[in-house]
């Protein structure tokens, strides 16, 4: 990493700046105020600039967070100069206030200053693990509960954080809070890190005066979800590894072992006395390299197409509907999606987020568009004065027991508590079902591997039995 910074990132950036300064000092005329963005425009790039800028862009793609530590945020401004003429351009500054001060120092009167690279800067920050986020929420809550001011708390967490991605995000939040934004507004620029649920809970806690409690609830939820995800990945790791081993073993046998038997069966093959199973096996083995040559590009193209299709509205809905209809696994998947919806909705309601906003966030976070559509319809009915349980029951996507518990909770005014309890119950039930399914899959895959190897051995031994006979 240090060699990367020393020989690539810093020389590229400083080289651009030095070459830029040299160009300006040659007396190329008075330049417009909207050109002091730190990089040459396309119109005035020379060959060296282009090479250095290309190198910098490559570095930015490889380590986007690290590069953004060198480059300050950019702001698009509209201002008037001393003659009253309207001027638009771009300025680099640590905060919006510093950008305004820099414009004023340059003889401009700012009218409007907006962050230019807000989406690009936040979108390229890599995701942070759930455990790190849970620690961040919990430690921030502890510091605030102890009476430490928010800015100082963020500074302490920034200095103690070892993860570069999270350190960059905390530093950005610190600067924006220092510039006058609320904590929720600063976190809202990193939706891919904190998510809608975390941002809305922080906003509700900040406005309602219970920010520490909200942060603790987010920490508990994030840790629970991370633990659940780890359990699922751990449960599926062995079957996936076993399936991969099966494919590699069978491919290796077909390429390296079966061809060594072909010479033994040449005479029987010419006379047409070779069993059909052996003939098929030898044909596949002889053409395995050609099959792989065709199959690998087809699989790659298929994966690329599938990823593109699954990102469309039609494709994503079709996939989500298919997931719900898979035998056994579909029920488990549906159960986890409903549990996630109930937990997020209950946590948001407990922290004072309005029910309409809570339904919008929890519906989007359910992870299934079919369920999300049912929740959207429920939201529309609630806005018309209906209860939550009625439209959920009509959707047919929620188990009857869940709907009945929600109905009772609405009457008792304990919806937030009951929803979290429903989520705990569903997660335990679905985890038991998933564990049972995984335990059932493992011996089936072993039997499948043994069956394929047995069929292969029989296909090779049949000609030998005929020759011996």
C-alpha positions in Angstrom: 0.0 0.0 0.0 2.8 2.4 0.9 4.6 1.7 -2.4 1.3 2.2 -4.2 0.9 5.6 -2.7 4.5 6.6 -3.1 5.0 5.7 -6.7 1.5 6.0 -8.2 -1.2 8.1 -6.5 0.8 11.0 -5.0 3.1 11.5 -8.1 0.1 11.4 -10.4 -1.8 13.9 -8.4 1.1 16.3 -7.7 2.3 15.9 -11.2 -1.0 17.1 -12.5 -1.0 20.0 -10.1 2.6 21.0 -10.9 2.0 20.8 -14.7 -1.2 22.8 -14.2 0.5 25.5 -12.3 3.3 25.7 -14.9 0.8 26.1 -17.6 -0.9 28.9 -15.8 2.4 30.7 -15.2 3.3 30.8 -18.8 0.8 33.5 -19.3 -1.9 31.7 -21.2 -4.2 34.6 -20.5 -6.6 35.3 -17.7 -8.6 32.1 -17.0 -12.2 31.9 -15.9 -12.8 31.3 -12.2 -14.6 28.1 -12.9 -11.4 26.3 -13.9 -9.6 26.0 -10.6 -10.8 22.5 -10.0 -7.3 20.9 -9.6 -7.4 19.1 -12.9 -7.0 20.5 -16.4 -10.1 20.7 -18.6 -10.2 18.7 -21.8 -9.6 21.9 -23.7 -6.3 22.7 -22.1 -4.9 19.2 -21.4 -1.5 18.6 -22.9 0.2 15.2 -23.4 1.7 15.0 -19.9 -1.6 16.0 -18.3 -3.5 13.3 -20.1 -1.1 10.6 -19.1 -1.0 11.7 -15.5 -4.7 12.1 -15.4 -5.3 8.6 -16.8 -2.9 7.2 -14.2 -4.8 9.0 -11.5 -8.1 7.7 -12.7 -6.8 4.1 -12.7 -5.6 4.6 -9.2 -9.0 6.0 -8.2 -10.7 2.9 -9.6 -8.4 0.6 -7.6 -8.5 2.4 -4.3 -11.3 4.9 -4.4 -11.4 5.7 -0.7 -7.6 6.2 -0.4 -7.6 8.6 -3.4 -10.4 10.7 -2.0 -8.2 11.4 1.0 -6.0 13.4 -1.3 -8.7 15.1 -3.3 -11.0 17.5 -1.5 -14.8 17.5 -2.1 -15.9 19.5 -5.1 -18.7 22.1 -5.1 -20.6 23.6 -8.1 -21.2 27.3 -7.5 -23.1 30.1 -9.0 -21.8 33.6 -8.1 -21.5 37.2 -9.3 -18.2 39.0 -9.9 -17.4 42.6 -9.0 -19.0 43.8 -12.3 -22.3 42.0 -11.5 -21.8 39.3 -14.2 -23.0 35.8 -13.3 -20.3 33.2 -13.0 -20.6 29.4 -12.7 -17.9 27.0 -11.9 -16.4 24.4 -9.7 -14.3 24.8 -6.5 -12.5 22.3 -4.2 -12.8 22.7 -0.4 -13.1 20.6 2.7 -16.6 21.9 3.5 -19.2 24.1 1.9 -18.4 27.0 4.3 -14.7 26.9 3.2 -15.8 26.9 -0.5 -17.9 30.0 0.2 -15.0 31.7 2.0 -12.6 30.9 -0.9 -15.0 32.4 -3.4 -15.4 35.5 -1.3 -11.6 35.8 -1.0 -11.4 35.6 -4.8 -13.7 38.6 -5.3 -16.9 36.6 -6.0 -20.3 36.9 -4.3 -21.7 33.4 -4.0 -25.4 32.9 -4.9 -25.5 29.1 -4.6 -23.0 26.4 -3.6 -23.9 22.7 -4.0 -21.8 19.5 -3.6 -20.8 18.3 -7.0 -19.5 14.9 -6.4 -21.8 13.8 -3.6 -23.1 10.7 -5.4 -19.8 9.7 -6.9 -17.9 10.1 -3.6 -20.4 8.2 -1.6 -21.2 5.5 -4.2 -17.6 4.4 -4.5 -16.9 3.9 -0.8 -16.8 0.2 -0.2 -19.3 -1.5 2.1 -18.4 -1.9 5.8 -19.0 -5.2 7.6 -22.0 -5.4 9.9 -19.8 -6.0 13.0 -17.8 -2.8 12.4 -21.0 -0.8 12.0 -22.5 -2.3 15.1 -19.3 -1.4 17.1 -19.5 2.2 15.6 -23.1 2.6 16.7 -22.6 1.2 20.1 -19.4 3.2 20.9 -21.0 6.4 19.6 -24.0 5.8 21.9 -21.7 5.1 24.9 -19.7 8.3 24.3 -22.8 10.5 23.9 -24.4 8.9 27.0 -21.2 9.8 29.0 -21.7 13.4 28.0 -19.0 13.6 25.3 -20.1 16.1 22.6 -21.0 14.7 19.2 -18.0 16.2 17.3 -15.5 15.0 19.9 -17.1 11.6 19.9 -16.8 11.3 16.1 -13.2 12.5 16.3 -12.4 9.8 18.9 -14.0 7.1 16.8 -12.2 8.3 13.8 -8.8 8.1 15.5 -9.6 4.6 17.0 -10.9 3.0 13.8 -8.5 0.8 11.9 -10.7 0.2 8.9 -9.8 2.7 6.2 -13.3 2.7 4.6 -15.1 3.4 7.9 -12.4 5.9 8.9 -13.0 7.9 5.6 -16.8 7.8 6.2 -16.5 9.0 9.9 -14.1 11.8 8.8 -16.6 12.9 6.1 -19.5 12.9 8.7 -17.3 14.8 11.1 -16.6 17.6 8.6 -20.2 17.9 7.5 -21.5 18.0 11.1 -18.9 20.6 11.8 -20.2 22.6 8.8 -23.7 22.6 10.3 -25.4 19.4 9.1 -27.2 17.1 11.5 -25.8 13.6 12.1 -28.7 12.0 10.0 -28.1 14.4 7.1 -24.4 13.6 7.1 -25.0 9.8 7.3 -27.6 10.2 4.6 -24.9 10.8 2.1 -23.8 7.2 2.6 -26.9 5.1 2.0 -24.8 2.1 0.9 -23.1 2.1 4.3 -25.8 2.9 6.8 -29.0 2.1 4.9 -32.4 3.9 5.1 -33.3 2.2 8.4 -30.2 3.4 10.3 -30.5 6.9 8.9 -34.2 7.3 9.7 -33.7 6.0 13.2 -30.8 8.4 13.8 -33.0 11.2 12.5 -35.9 10.2 14.7 -33.6 9.9 17.7 -32.0 13.3 17.1 -35.3 15.1 16.7 -36.9 13.3 19.6 -34.0 13.6 22.0 -33.3 9.9 22.4 -30.3 9.6 20.0 -28.3 7.3 22.4 -31.2 4.8 22.6 -31.7 4.8 18.9 -28.0 4.2 18.3 -28.1 1.2 20.7 -31.1 -0.2 19.0 -29.4 0.1 15.6 -26.3 -1.6 17.0 -28.4 -4.5 18.3 -30.2 -4.9 15.1 -27.1 -4.7 12.9 -25.3 -7.2 15.1 -28.2 -9.6 15.0 -28.5 -9.4 11.2 -24.8 -9.9 10.8 -24.9 -12.9 13.0 -27.8 -14.4 11.1 -26.1 -13.8 7.8 -23.0 -15.5 9.2 -25.0 -18.5 10.3 -26.6 -18.9 6.8 -23.3 -18.6 5.0 -21.7 -21.0 7.4 -24.5 -23.5 6.9 -24.3 -23.3 3.1 -20.5 -23.3 2.9 -20.0 -27.1 3.1 -22.7 -28.0 0.5 -21.3 -25.5 -1.9 -17.7 -26.7 -1.3 -18.9 -30.3 -1.8 -20.7 -29.4 -5.1 -17.6 -27.7 -6.4 -15.4 -30.7 -5.5 -17.9 -33.0 -7.3 -17.6 -30.9 -10.5 -13.8 -30.7 -10.3 -13.4 -34.4 -9.6 -15.7 -35.5 -12.4 -14.1 -33.1 -14.9 -10.6 -34.3 -13.9 -11.6 -38.0 -14.3 -13.1 -37.3 -17.7 -10.1 -35.4 -19.0 -7.1 -37.3 -17.5 -8.2 -40.8 -16.5 -10.9 -42.0 -19.0 -8.7 -41.3 -22.1 -6.1 -43.8 -20.8 -8.7 -46.6 -21.2 -9.5 -45.7 -24.8 -6.7 -47.7 -26.3 -7.9 -50.9 -24.6 -11.3 -50.6 -26.3 -10.2 -49.7 -29.9 -10.9 -53.2 -31.3 -14.3 -53.5 -29.7 -15.1 -49.9 -30.8 -14.2 -50.7 -34.4 -16.4 -53.9 -34.3 -19.3 -52.0 -32.7 -19.3 -54.3 -29.7 -18.6 -51.5 -27.1 -21.5 -51.0 -24.7 -23.5 -47.9 -25.2 -22.6 -46.5 -21.7 -18.9 -46.9 -22.4 -19.3 -45.4 -25.9 -21.0 -42.4 -24.5 -18.4 -42.0 -21.8 -15.5 -42.1 -24.3 -17.3 -39.7 -26.6 -17.7 -37.2 -23.8 -14.1 -37.7 -22.7 -12.7 -37.3 -26.2 -14.7 -34.0 -26.7 -14.4 -32.7 -23.1 -11.8 -30.0 -24.1 -14.1 -28.8 -26.9 -17.1 -28.9 -24.6 -15.3 -26.8 -22.1 -14.1 -24.4 -24.8 -17.7 -23.8 -25.7 -19.3 -24.1 -22.3 -17.0 -21.6 -20.5 -17.8 -18.6 -22.8 -21.5 -19.6 -22.9 -21.6 -19.7 -19.1 -19.8 -16.3 -18.8 -22.2 -14.7 -21.3 -25.1 -16.3 -19.5 -24.0 -15.0 -16.2 -23.5 -11.5 -17.6 -26.9 -11.6 -19.3 -28.6 -13.0 -16.1 -27.1 -10.2 -14.0 -28.3 -7.6 -16.4 -31.8 -9.2 -16.7 -32.0 -9.6 -12.9 -31.3 -5.9 -12.5 -34.4 -4.9 -14.6 -37.8 -4.5 -13.0 -39.3 -7.5 -14.8 -36.3 -9.8 -14.1 -36.0 -9.0 -10.4 -39.8 -9.6 -9.9 -39.6 -12.9 -11.8 -36.6 -14.0 -9.7 -38.3 -13.0 -6.4 -41.5 -14.8 -7.4 -39.4 -17.9 -8.3 -37.6 -17.8 -4.9 -40.9 -17.9 -3.1 -42.1 -21.0 -5.1 -39.0 -23.1 -4.6 -40.0 -26.3 -2.7 -38.9 -26.2 1.0 -36.3 -23.4 0.4 -39.0 -21.0 -0.7 -40.8 -21.2 2.6 -37.5 -20.6 4.5 -36.6 -17.6 2.2 -40.1 -16.2 2.7 -39.9 -16.6 6.4 -36.5 -14.8 6.7 -37.9 -11.9 4.5 -41.0 -11.5 6.7 -38.8 -11.7 9.8 -36.6 -8.9 8.4 -39.6 -6.8 7.6 -41.1 -7.3 11.1 -37.9 -6.5 12.9 -37.1 -3.4 10.9 -40.7 -2.1 11.3 -40.8 -2.8 15.0 -37.4 -1.2 15.6 -38.4 1.9 13.6 -41.8 2.3 15.4 -40.0 1.8 18.8 -37.7 4.7 17.9 -40.5 7.1 17.0 -40.4 7.0 13.2 -43.9 7.6 11.8 -45.7 4.4 10.7 -46.0 5.5 7.0 -42.2 6.1 6.7 -41.5 3.0 8.7 -43.6 0.9 6.3 -41.8 2.4 3.3 -38.4 1.6 4.7 -39.2 -1.8 6.1 -41.0 -2.8 2.9 -38.0 -1.9 0.7 -35.7 -3.7 3.2 -37.7 -7.0 3.1 -35.5 -8.1 0.2 -38.4 -9.4 -2.0 -40.3 -7.3 -4.5 -43.5 -9.4 -4.2 -43.6 -8.8 -0.4 -42.7 -5.2 -0.9 -45.7 -4.7 -3.3 -48.0 -6.2 -0.6 -46.5 -3.8 2.0 -47.0 -0.9 -0.4 -50.7 -1.7 -0.8 -50.9 -2.0 3.0 -49.4 1.5 3.3 -52.0 2.9 0.9 -54.8 1.3 3.0 -53.4 2.6 6.2 -53.3 6.1 4.8 -57.0 5.7 4.2 -57.6 4.8 7.8 -57.4 1.0 7.7 -55.5 -1.2 10.1 -52.2 -2.8 9.2 -53.3 -6.4 9.6 -56.2 -6.2 7.2 -54.3 -5.5 3.9 -51.5 -7.9 5.0 -54.1 -10.7 5.4 -55.6 -9.9 2.0 -52.2 -10.0 0.3 -51.8 -13.7 1.0 -48.0 -13.3 1.5 -48.0 -13.3 5.2 -48.8 -16.4 7.4 -52.1 -16.3 9.3 -50.4 -16.6 12.7 -48.3 -13.5 11.9 -51.4 -11.5 10.8 -53.3 -12.5 13.9 -50.5 -11.5 16.2 -50.3 -8.1 14.4 -54.0 -7.6 14.7 -53.9 -8.3 18.5 -50.9 -6.0 18.9 -52.7 -3.2 17.1 -55.6 -3.5 19.5 -53.3 -3.6 22.6 -51.1 -0.7 21.2 -48.0 -2.9 21.5 -47.2 -3.2 17.8 -43.5 -2.3 18.1 -42.8 -4.9 20.8 -44.9 -7.7 19.1 -43.3 -7.2 15.7 -39.8 -7.7 17.2 -41.1 -10.9 19.0 -42.6 -12.1 15.8 -39.2 -11.6 14.1 -37.4 -13.5 16.8 -39.9 -16.4 16.5 -39.7 -16.6 12.7 -35.9 -16.5 12.7 -35.7 -19.3 15.1 -38.2 -21.4 13.2 -36.6 -20.7 9.8 -33.1 -21.3 11.2 -34.2 -24.8 12.4 -35.7 -25.5 9.0 -32.6 -24.3 7.2 -30.4 -26.4 9.4 -32.5 -29.4 8.8 -32.5 -28.8 5.0 -28.7 -28.4 4.9 -28.2 -31.6 6.9 -30.4 -33.4 4.4 -28.6 -31.9 1.4 -25.1 -33.0 2.5 -25.8 -36.8 2.4 -27.8 -36.4 -0.8 -24.8 -34.8 -2.5 -22.5 -37.5 -1.2 -24.8 -40.1 -2.6 -25.0 -38.2 -5.9 -21.2 -38.1 -6.1 -20.9 -41.8 -5.2 -23.5 -42.7 -7.8 -21.7 -40.8 -10.6 -18.4 -42.4 -9.8 -20.1 -45.8 -9.6 -21.7 -45.3 -13.0 -18.3 -44.2 -14.4 -16.6 -47.3 -13.0 -19.3 -49.6 -14.3 -19.0 -48.0 -17.8 -15.3 -48.7 -17.9 -15.6 -52.2 -16.4 -18.3 -53.6 -18.7 -16.0 -53.9 -21.8 -13.4 -55.7 -19.6 -16.0 -58.2 -18.4 -17.0 -58.9 -22.1 -13.4 -59.3 -23.1 -12.8 -61.7 -20.2 -15.9 -63.6 -21.1 
